[in-house]
Amino acid sequence: MSKPKVFEKPIGVKDYLPHAVTKLRQIENQVLACMRSWGYEQIMTPTMEYYDTVGVASSTSDQKLFKLLNNRGTTLVLRSDMTAPIARVVSSVLKDVQFPIRLSYHSSVYRAIEEEAGRDAEFFQTGVELVGDASPDADAEVVALAIASLKAAGVKRFKIAIGHVGFLNGLFEAALPGCRDAQEELKAYLLGRDYVGYRERLRSLTISDEMRAELEGILRLRGGQEICNQAMALRLDDMALSSIRHLCEMWDVLEAYGVCEHALIDLTMIGDFQYYTGMTFEAYAADLGFPVASGGRYDNLLKQFGRPAPATGFALKTTRILELIGDADDDAGPARVLIGYDPAGRAVALEKARELREAGGASVTVMTERMDAVSQAAVREAASGGGQVLYKGVAFTKLLTYFGGEREGEQLA
């Protein structure tokens, strides 16, 4: 293998230039402020965890974990999600804190990938975990908060599709009792949204035409609360019936939150994380083909860390949201002030810069070079024009000049 060039970086990671970082921090701060207003406190966990604890418990398949050895020969992993690390913290550091516990986070996570376009090995997530509450109200709370968080992030048009792992598990077990392989194949087709493959696999199964029609009919079970009523008419076992009732109660709570315009029930939804045990959901923006948020209930995870408790939560895919909003709100953020001066105006110019910085609300740049007559003329010309000042490739909204010790010009956008 050839040695990488000095400017190359590993596949799946990227550089974020100042403009993108500003937007990323804006999304992060607005979303965390929204979560804080709902009673969620921010937590930070290590980038590295033990493979035998958090690595094994995580939802990520083993081949997608970044593994490394420390100097003692112990296997570590780069965190591949935030749910498992938070489960570790809730079961240890916060073991004496009473339930329910509400935590938020913003972190980078790492997943080894095949060399596929559009798949990042490092990306950012902003999310919450609600631990210790098994009620439909708790699930509805995280869905409603996901909607509020997407709005805070600047996503304007989106829909959240809500399903339930128990419904599909119960439905397939009733239709194909004991046929685990066939059940998993059908779920894999639904997870990949391969409805053609799903139908073809149904046709290959030895089941009645009526049962085959029911299983194919779930592809049309997408909509509002009426979908629950339609699902109740199917031949369901106790697990599937309980799951539908849970979704019905959730929908009632979402109506009370006033957010049902952003939600729909999709009974083909199945979470791609093995630890999901109940409600799952994904949020899709109108202008992006990938989900911008996902979440669900995972009632068995904390048991692996010695503190059994129900839990539910979600993560915003912050990096995708950054791609989605693109160059919107380019002028958002503090005013950019440029102060130009020559040696005679240095003292008064730097004093003015200090005053503006201490006052807050502005990003102040000073030109520390000794300005010759040509440079001074260029700055004076910029100051006399309208709109933004473009100087040396950078746009400023305000320009102050101090030449010969006197203030000579000011331009405001």
C-alpha positions as CSV (number, residue, x, y, z in Angstrom):
1,M,0.0,0.0,0.0
2,S,1.4,3.4,-1.0
3,K,2.1,6.0,1.7
4,P,-0.6,8.7,1.9
5,K,0.2,12.1,0.7
6,V,0.6,14.8,3.4
7,F,-2.7,16.5,2.4
8,E,-4.8,13.3,2.4
9,K,-7.1,12.1,5.2
10,P,-8.7,8.8,5.8
11,I,-11.8,7.8,3.9
12,G,-15.1,8.7,5.6
13,V,-13.8,11.7,7.5
14,K,-13.9,15.4,6.5
15,D,-12.6,18.8,7.3
16,Y,-15.1,21.5,8.5
17,L,-14.1,24.9,7.4
18,P,-14.9,28.0,9.5
19,H,-18.2,28.8,7.8
20,A,-19.4,25.2,8.2
21,V,-18.3,25.1,11.8
22,T,-20.2,28.3,12.6
23,K,-23.4,26.7,11.2
24,L,-22.7,23.4,13.0
25,R,-22.3,25.2,16.3
26,Q,-25.4,27.2,15.7
27,I,-27.4,24.1,15.1
28,E,-25.9,22.4,18.2
29,N,-26.5,25.4,20.5
30,Q,-30.1,25.9,19.3
31,V,-31.0,22.3,19.6
32,L,-29.4,21.8,23.1
33,A,-31.2,25.0,24.3
34,C,-34.5,23.5,23.1
35,M,-33.7,20.2,24.9
36,R,-32.8,22.1,28.0
37,S,-36.1,23.9,28.0
38,W,-37.8,20.4,28.1
39,G,-35.8,19.5,31.2
40,Y,-32.9,17.5,29.6
41,E,-29.4,18.1,31.0
42,Q,-26.4,17.7,28.8
43,I,-23.9,15.0,29.4
44,M,-20.4,14.2,27.9
45,T,-18.9,10.7,27.7
46,P,-15.4,9.6,26.6
47,T,-14.6,9.1,23.0
48,M,-13.1,5.7,23.9
49,E,-14.9,2.9,25.7
50,Y,-14.0,-0.7,26.6
51,Y,-15.0,-3.1,23.9
52,D,-16.2,-5.8,26.5
53,T,-18.7,-3.3,28.0
54,V,-20.0,-0.5,25.8
55,G,-18.7,-2.0,22.6
56,V,-20.5,-5.3,23.0
57,A,-23.7,-3.6,24.3
58,S,-23.8,-1.0,21.4
59,S,-26.2,-1.4,18.5
60,T,-23.4,-1.4,16.0
61,S,-22.4,-4.6,14.4
62,D,-18.9,-5.8,15.4
63,Q,-17.3,-5.3,12.0
64,K,-18.4,-1.6,12.0
65,L,-16.6,-0.8,15.3
66,F,-13.3,1.0,15.3
67,K,-11.2,-1.0,17.7
68,L,-7.8,-0.3,19.2
69,L,-5.5,-1.7,21.9
70,N,-4.2,0.2,24.8
71,N,-0.7,-0.3,26.2
72,R,-2.0,-3.1,28.4
73,G,-3.4,-5.1,25.5
74,T,-7.0,-4.3,26.4
75,T,-9.4,-3.8,23.4
76,L,-11.1,-0.4,23.2
77,V,-13.6,1.1,20.8
78,L,-14.4,4.5,19.5
79,R,-18.0,5.1,20.6
80,S,-20.3,4.2,17.8
81,D,-23.4,5.7,19.3
82,M,-24.3,7.6,22.5
83,T,-27.0,5.4,23.9
84,A,-24.8,2.6,25.2
85,P,-22.3,5.0,26.9
86,I,-25.2,6.9,28.6
87,A,-26.7,3.5,29.8
88,R,-23.3,2.8,31.4
89,V,-23.3,6.2,33.1
90,V,-26.9,5.9,34.3
91,S,-26.1,2.5,35.8
92,S,-22.9,3.6,37.5
93,V,-22.2,7.2,38.1
94,L,-25.9,8.1,38.4
95,K,-27.0,4.9,40.1
96,D,-28.3,6.8,43.1
97,V,-30.3,9.3,41.0
98,Q,-34.1,8.5,41.0
99,F,-35.9,7.8,37.7
100,P,-36.9,9.2,35.4
101,I,-33.6,10.6,34.2
102,R,-33.5,13.0,31.3
103,L,-30.2,13.6,29.6
104,S,-29.1,15.3,26.3
105,Y,-25.9,15.2,24.4
106,H,-24.0,16.5,21.3
107,S,-21.1,14.3,20.3
108,S,-19.1,12.8,17.4
109,V,-19.5,9.1,16.9
110,Y,-17.5,6.7,14.7
111,R,-18.5,3.7,12.6
112,A,-16.2,1.8,10.2
113,I,-17.8,1.7,6.8
114,E,-17.3,0.3,3.4
115,E,-16.1,2.7,0.8
116,E,-19.5,3.9,-0.2
117,A,-20.5,7.4,-1.4
118,G,-22.3,9.5,1.2
119,R,-21.4,7.3,4.2
120,D,-19.3,9.0,6.9
121,A,-17.1,7.2,9.3
122,E,-17.2,10.1,11.8
123,F,-20.3,12.2,12.2
124,F,-22.2,14.3,14.8
125,Q,-25.3,13.5,16.7
126,T,-27.4,15.6,19.0
127,G,-30.0,13.7,21.1
128,V,-31.7,12.7,24.3
129,E,-32.3,9.7,26.5
130,L,-35.3,9.4,28.8
131,V,-34.6,6.6,31.3
132,G,-37.0,5.0,33.8
133,D,-40.4,5.7,32.2
134,A,-42.2,2.9,30.2
135,S,-45.4,4.9,29.5
136,P,-46.7,5.9,26.1
137,D,-46.4,9.5,27.4
138,A,-42.7,9.1,27.6
139,D,-42.5,7.8,24.0
140,A,-44.7,10.7,22.9
141,E,-42.5,13.1,24.7
142,V,-39.4,12.2,22.9
143,V,-41.2,12.3,19.5
144,A,-42.6,15.7,20.3
145,L,-39.2,16.9,21.4
146,A,-37.6,15.5,18.2
147,I,-40.1,17.6,16.3
148,A,-39.3,20.7,18.4
149,S,-35.5,20.0,18.0
150,L,-35.7,19.7,14.2
151,K,-37.5,23.0,14.1
152,A,-34.8,24.6,16.3
153,A,-32.2,23.2,14.0
154,G,-33.8,25.0,11.1
155,V,-35.4,22.0,9.3
156,K,-38.6,23.4,7.9
157,R,-40.4,20.5,6.1
158,F,-40.2,17.0,7.6
159,K,-42.3,14.0,8.6
160,I,-41.8,11.5,11.4
161,A,-42.8,7.9,10.7
162,I,-43.6,5.9,13.9
163,G,-43.8,2.2,14.1
164,H,-43.5,-0.5,16.7
165,V,-41.1,-3.5,16.8
166,G,-43.6,-5.5,18.8
167,F,-46.2,-5.2,16.1
168,L,-44.1,-6.8,13.4
169,N,-42.6,-9.4,15.7
170,G,-46.1,-10.4,16.8
171,L,-47.5,-10.4,13.3
172,F,-44.8,-12.5,11.8
173,E,-44.8,-14.9,14.7
174,A,-48.6,-15.4,14.3
175,A,-48.2,-15.9,10.5
176,L,-45.0,-17.9,10.5
177,P,-44.8,-19.6,14.0
178,G,-41.3,-20.8,14.7
179,C,-39.9,-19.8,11.2
180,R,-37.2,-17.4,12.5
181,D,-35.2,-17.3,9.3
182,A,-38.2,-16.4,7.2
183,Q,-39.3,-13.8,9.7
184,E,-35.9,-12.2,9.8
185,E,-35.7,-12.1,6.0
186,L,-39.1,-10.3,5.8
187,K,-37.9,-7.8,8.4
188,A,-34.7,-7.2,6.5
189,Y,-36.7,-6.3,3.4
190,L,-38.8,-3.9,5.4
191,L,-35.7,-2.3,7.0
192,G,-34.2,-1.8,3.6
193,R,-37.5,-0.5,2.2
194,D,-37.3,-3.2,-0.5
195,Y,-41.0,-3.7,-0.9
196,V,-40.6,-5.6,-4.2
197,G,-38.3,-8.1,-2.5
198,Y,-40.7,-8.3,0.4
199,R,-43.6,-9.2,-1.9
200,E,-41.5,-11.8,-3.8
201,R,-40.4,-13.5,-0.5
202,L,-44.1,-13.6,0.6
203,R,-45.0,-15.4,-2.6
204,S,-42.4,-18.0,-1.9
205,L,-43.8,-18.9,1.5
206,T,-46.1,-21.8,2.1
207,I,-49.0,-19.9,3.7
208,S,-52.6,-19.3,2.9
209,D,-53.6,-16.7,0.3
210,E,-55.5,-14.9,3.0
211,M,-52.5,-14.7,5.3
212,R,-50.3,-13.6,2.4
213,A,-52.7,-10.8,1.6
214,E,-52.7,-9.7,5.2
215,L,-48.9,-9.6,5.3
216,E,-48.7,-7.7,2.0
217,G,-51.5,-5.4,3.2
218,I,-49.3,-3.9,6.0
219,L,-47.4,-2.0,3.3
220,R,-50.5,0.2,3.0
221,L,-50.7,0.8,6.8
222,R,-49.4,4.4,6.8
223,G,-51.4,7.3,8.1
224,G,-53.0,8.7,11.2
225,Q,-54.8,7.0,14.1
226,E,-57.1,5.3,11.7
227,I,-54.2,3.0,10.9
228,C,-54.3,1.6,14.4
229,N,-58.0,0.7,13.9
230,Q,-57.2,-1.1,10.6
231,A,-54.3,-3.0,12.2
232,M,-56.6,-4.2,15.0
233,A,-58.7,-6.0,12.4
234,L,-55.7,-8.3,11.5
235,R,-55.0,-11.7,13.1
236,L,-52.6,-10.6,15.8
237,D,-51.2,-12.2,18.9
238,D,-51.1,-10.5,22.3
239,M,-47.8,-8.8,21.6
240,A,-49.0,-7.2,18.4
241,L,-52.3,-6.1,20.0
242,S,-50.4,-4.6,22.9
243,S,-48.1,-2.7,20.5
244,I,-51.0,-1.2,18.6
245,R,-52.7,-0.1,21.8
246,H,-49.4,1.6,22.8
247,L,-49.3,3.5,19.5
248,C,-52.9,4.5,19.9
249,E,-52.2,6.0,23.3
250,M,-49.1,7.7,22.0
251,W,-51.1,9.3,19.2
252,D,-53.5,10.7,21.7
253,V,-50.6,12.3,23.6
254,L,-49.1,13.7,20.4
255,E,-52.5,15.2,19.6
256,A,-52.4,17.0,23.0
257,Y,-48.9,18.3,22.1
258,G,-50.4,19.6,18.8
259,V,-47.7,18.0,16.6
260,C,-49.6,15.3,14.7
261,E,-49.2,17.3,11.5
262,H,-45.6,16.3,11.5
263,A,-46.2,12.6,12.4
264,L,-47.7,9.5,10.8
265,I,-48.0,5.9,11.8
266,D,-46.1,3.5,9.6
267,L,-46.4,-0.1,10.7
268,T,-43.6,-1.2,8.3
269,M,-41.2,0.7,10.4
270,I,-38.5,-1.4,12.2
271,G,-35.5,0.0,13.9
272,D,-32.1,-1.0,12.6
273,F,-30.7,-1.3,16.1
274,Q,-31.1,-4.7,17.7
275,Y,-31.7,-3.2,21.1
276,Y,-35.0,-1.6,20.1
277,T,-37.9,-3.3,21.9
278,G,-40.9,-1.1,21.2
279,M,-41.8,2.2,19.5
280,T,-39.3,3.3,16.8
281,F,-39.4,6.3,14.5
282,E,-37.5,8.1,11.8
283,A,-37.7,11.7,10.6
284,Y,-37.4,12.5,6.9
285,A,-36.8,16.0,5.5
286,A,-38.6,16.9,2.3
287,D,-35.3,17.7,0.5
288,L,-33.2,14.9,1.7
289,G,-33.4,11.1,0.9
290,F,-31.8,10.1,4.2
291,P,-33.4,10.3,7.7
292,V,-32.4,13.4,9.7
293,A,-33.4,11.8,13.1
294,S,-34.2,8.4,14.5
295,G,-35.1,6.9,17.8
296,G,-37.1,4.4,19.8
297,R,-37.6,2.4,22.9
298,Y,-34.9,0.1,24.3
299,D,-36.1,-1.5,27.5
300,N,-33.4,-4.2,27.7
301,L,-30.2,-2.3,27.3
302,L,-29.6,-1.0,30.9
303,K,-30.0,-4.6,32.2
304,Q,-26.6,-5.3,30.6
305,F,-25.1,-2.7,32.9
306,G,-26.7,-4.0,36.1
307,R,-29.6,-1.5,36.4
308,P,-32.6,-2.7,34.6
309,A,-34.9,0.1,33.5
310,P,-37.1,1.1,30.5
311,A,-35.7,3.8,28.3
312,T,-36.5,5.7,25.2
313,G,-34.7,8.4,23.2
314,F,-33.6,9.8,19.8
315,A,-30.7,11.3,17.9
316,L,-30.6,14.1,15.4
317,K,-28.2,13.4,12.6
318,T,-26.6,16.8,12.9
319,T,-24.1,16.4,10.1
320,R,-27.0,15.6,7.7
321,I,-28.9,18.6,8.9
322,L,-25.9,20.7,8.2
323,E,-25.9,19.4,4.6
324,L,-29.6,20.0,4.4
325,I,-29.7,23.7,5.3
326,G,-26.8,24.4,3.0
327,D,-26.1,28.0,2.6
328,A,-29.2,29.2,4.2
329,D,-28.8,32.1,6.7
330,D,-25.4,33.0,5.5
331,D,-25.5,36.3,7.3
332,A,-26.6,34.8,10.6
333,G,-24.2,35.4,13.5
334,P,-22.4,38.4,15.0
335,A,-21.6,41.4,12.9
336,R,-18.1,41.2,11.4
337,V,-16.2,44.5,12.0
338,L,-13.0,45.4,10.2
339,I,-10.7,48.1,11.7
340,G,-8.0,49.4,9.5
341,Y,-5.2,51.7,10.7
342,D,-1.7,53.0,10.0
343,P,1.1,53.4,12.7
344,A,-0.2,56.8,13.8
345,G,-3.7,55.4,14.3
346,R,-2.7,52.2,16.0
347,A,-3.5,53.1,19.7
348,V,-7.0,54.5,19.0
349,A,-7.8,51.7,16.6
350,L,-6.9,48.9,19.1
351,E,-8.7,50.7,21.9
352,K,-11.8,50.8,19.7
353,A,-11.4,47.1,18.9
354,R,-11.2,46.3,22.7
355,E,-14.4,48.3,23.4
356,L,-16.3,46.4,20.7
357,R,-15.2,43.0,21.8
358,E,-16.0,43.6,25.4
359,A,-19.4,44.9,24.4
360,G,-20.1,41.6,22.7
361,G,-22.2,40.9,19.6
362,A,-19.4,41.5,17.2
363,S,-16.5,39.7,15.6
364,V,-13.7,42.3,15.3
365,T,-10.7,42.0,13.0
366,V,-7.8,44.5,12.9
367,M,-5.3,45.0,10.1
368,T,-2.0,44.9,11.9
369,E,0.2,45.4,8.8
370,R,1.8,48.8,8.0
371,M,-0.5,50.1,5.4
372,D,1.0,51.9,2.5
373,A,-0.8,54.6,0.5
374,V,-2.2,52.1,-1.9
375,S,-3.7,49.9,0.9
376,Q,-5.1,53.0,2.6
377,A,-6.8,54.1,-0.7
378,A,-8.3,50.6,-1.1
379,V,-9.8,50.7,2.4
380,R,-11.1,54.3,1.9
381,E,-12.8,53.2,-1.3
382,A,-14.4,50.2,0.4
383,A,-15.7,52.5,3.2
384,S,-17.4,54.8,0.8
385,G,-19.4,52.1,-1.0
386,G,-22.7,50.5,-0.1
387,G,-23.4,47.0,1.1
388,Q,-20.8,44.7,2.6
389,V,-17.1,45.5,2.6
390,L,-15.1,42.9,0.8
391,Y,-11.4,43.2,1.8
392,K,-8.8,40.6,0.9
393,G,-11.5,38.0,0.1
394,V,-13.4,38.4,3.4
395,A,-16.8,40.1,3.7
396,F,-17.4,42.5,6.6
397,T,-20.6,44.2,7.7
398,K,-18.9,47.2,9.2
399,L,-15.6,49.0,8.5
400,L,-13.8,51.6,10.7
401,T,-10.6,53.3,9.6
402,Y,-8.0,55.2,11.6
403,F,-5.3,56.8,9.5
404,G,-3.0,59.5,10.8
405,G,-4.6,59.0,14.2
406,E,-8.0,60.2,13.2
407,R,-11.1,58.2,12.4
408,E,-11.7,58.7,8.7
409,G,-14.6,56.4,7.6
410,E,-17.4,54.0,8.5
411,Q,-19.5,51.8,6.4
412,L,-22.5,49.8,7.6
413,A,-24.2,47.0,5.6
